[in-house]
């Protein structure tokens, strides 16, 4: 049981309008039962080897898309999405800022032209933005929200001898407070944040994307080896399902059932 006097609070909330292409810091979000975070991973960047379903647009595994694990330069993209106008602004330190409307077919080629130089020269080429019906393209087949701890990140930073940026891990809700890695103890339990209720489903096993610095998109720290050598696993953060919808804001306290 988490002591309400010392329980973690929400410190940061991120969404990623395009999977692996740009993170955006927001102050609050309205979560929906049985759904992914609104505005998070709405689109995913399919490549020329992606097998696009002929009937419908259903969830596809992350290997179907260009992502930070194989295109680390993408990790340095930041984003800002306007839900009212449908306009997405993208920024990268090695490219001109770019603005387009992901839902407009005529804007797609301009986006592909902008992002292609940021993709590996000998890798699969970007081909289209894939959008699943009624959910985001999270790494889990079920609609999930990711929950991570800044205290865990601080401890891992001490292990590697560098200040790790939270954006390496592309999480949704970041907590501050509590013990490092105590979030692993919450698996199969329910938690409350604000007026939202979540079930913690499983730990998140990490990939090579976390090795890339989100300031420049270059691999500089072997986070996977650091996790394995210090903790005996490559997990960081947990996946949750939304059981009761509502609003989560920075400063909200977490209560464990």
C-alpha positions, 0 to 999 in steps of 0.5 A: 500500500502506498502511503498517501503522505509520500505517494508519487505525483504526476510530474510530466505527461507526454504524447507522441502524435506519430509513433517514434516521430516526435514527443510532446509535453502536455499539462493534462489529458482526458483518458478514456476507458479501454483506449490509448491516450488521446493524441498519442501514436495516432499515426505510425510511419509505415515503410516500403516493406510494411504489409498493409492490411487490405481490409480495415486498419487494425493494430500492427506490431512495432516491427511494421514501422520505422522507429527509434530502434532502427532509425535513432535519428528520429528520436530527436524529433519534437512535436506539437499537435493542434487537435482543432486545426489538425496541424502537426509541427515537427522539429529536428536539430538537423532539419528545417521545422516542418508543418503539415496535416497528417489527415490530409492526403495531399500533405503526405508526400511533403512529410515523406520528403522531409523525414526521408533524410532522417531515416537510415540510408540503407534501411527501409524507406518511409512510405505512408502514415498508418492509422488504426481505427479508434486507438493509437499504435502502442507497442501492446496489442491491447490499448495501453497507457505507459507509466514511468518513474523519474525516481527510477530514471534518476537511479539508472542515471547514477548507474550509467554516470549520465543524466538520462532524458525521460524522452529516451523512454517515450513514456506517457505519464511520469511520476515523481516520488516513491522508491525507485522501480517500485512501480514493478510491484504494482503489476496486477493491481489498480491505481488511482490518479486524479479521478482516473482508475488504471490497472497496471498490466505488465512491465515494459521491456526496452529496445535499442531506441533508448540508447539514442539521445533525444537531443541529437538522435545519436546513440550514446549510452547502452541503456539495455546493458546498464539495466541488465547488469544492474537489475538483471532485466531490460525493463523500465516502466509499466503498461496500464489499462484505463478502467475509469475515465477522467482527467489526469493533470500534472500534480495529481497524486497516485493512490494504490488500492 
